[in-house]
Amino acid sequence: MNSKAGKTGVCAPPFDYVRARRTRRSFRLLVALTVFLTLMLWFVEGYLRYDRSETQYRMALTLHPAQARPILRTVVRRETGPAKVPPSLYLEALAQVEEPDNMLDTYARAYQVNPNNASLVINYGCMLYFDGQHEEARERFREAGVNPPRNALPRYLEAAALAATLEPEADLSDLVALLTRANSSGDPVLFPDPLWHVSLPKRGARYNKLRRDTAERMATPLLHCCNLITGRARQSLERGELMDWDNWLEKVQYMGMRLMGGREDDSPPTMIQMNTALQIQHQALVLRGEWSKLSGGVLDPEINNAILRVNEALAGIAAFEERRQPVLAQYRESALTPLMLAVKTGLLLFVLYSISLVLHKAGSGGKRVRALPHVWAGKLVPVVGFASLLAVLFYLSARHHLGMVGEFDASAPYVWSFVLGVMLLLGLLYPMIQARAGLYQEVLPARTEGPPDTADGLEKAPALTVRRYIGVYGCLLRRYMGVLCGGFMVIICLWCISHRVVLGTYPFQMELLTTGLEKESAVLISEIQQHLRELFS
């Protein structure tokens, strides 16, 4: 608009108010659409992508057992209609989080629905074993060994259940024969995978905990079996009875070797599985060394070397387990860093916007000022600042996912604070910058025609009041803080959507984020397998 002098002598401001209003509304619409799109994606995936029971089952997998229990009970109750049989998957999931008094009954219901599921049968057998029903557990393990896929683990567990039924002085020939058949079967060792949903990434604290719980459930009977055999062997060797213990202990040692995994068709071992396998080997090797000293007078050098290497591997696992909790805490803090920065920044911007709104309402003469054009600093600094903040968020997420937690994670809040401080400082000074540029002179009282007897024919209106200054300052500050609030919501939404698309999870899904131990444990397990494979090959 071109400014033209009116009849009253007041100059019309050279600003397009209609365009300014459209720009403000377009920006608000952009922010609202971005936030709505992000919330819609999260809601649709979490609540509308699958049917109700599947959605609740998926949700329960990532919750604490006490929280998941009522949800899964509801799912099982819903799926158990007059003509319905609840899926064994839901029953097994409920059994794993059920109270001890109801756990076996729930497993039994799941087993009746799907008796051919090897993973379910193995878990059910372990629960029967822990309940003292060793004969029933042995039958379940035998069934799991017959059902596909081919797997040597049920045979080892069957031997463990048999060992639990033996009397203190019973003959161990059948037990050792069962171990021998399992060793010579050539079948892979497949530990059951924990119950998980196909849409959830197989990583994170929750999934790793479920894997460790499953491995520990299988490892306990195997260790008891080993303890029984080695305990009987120790008693015989203390009495000087050599018998055929070296051959039998070699079978136990080979069982430990097979439980380590390492073959192409074996399941990836967990640290608990590796520790159990090494403990079994260590006990067998120590007693084989005692047997060699009793039979030949000296300790077999190969057995001694094997004991040393197994001890080294056990020490490595012990050191890894000692630092597990500190590392988990470090990575959890790393995952929380961008979230806390986002929350604190959002609260700060909201407070500043509220203050500017109060100033605007407390003053006067502010609405027309919103049409003022921005100076170059008011455009460049927010754009560069938001790009920098988004880059920090992306960088922190990438480092956490790749397991690169380090010094930058401690300095990232300072970088963030510096960028945010520059943006806020400009916002506080922005009204003064526009004043120096002479961009809101239209809000000042204009010169009006005075009486003819005045010196220049004109007289000035009264000076600008403090209340009017506050209103103008509050209006411009509110406009700038509104831009910061809206822009910040946009970059947070972009971060969440990008995180979901690239990494498969949202940044606030803490239980599904990488713990940082996956790579370290995989490297350590590979080194141990290679170290001992060379020894016994």
Order of alpha helices (4+ residues) and beta strands (2+ residues): alpha-alpha-alpha-alpha-alpha-alpha-alpha-alpha-alpha-alpha-alpha-alpha-alpha-alpha-alpha-alpha-beta-beta-alpha-alpha
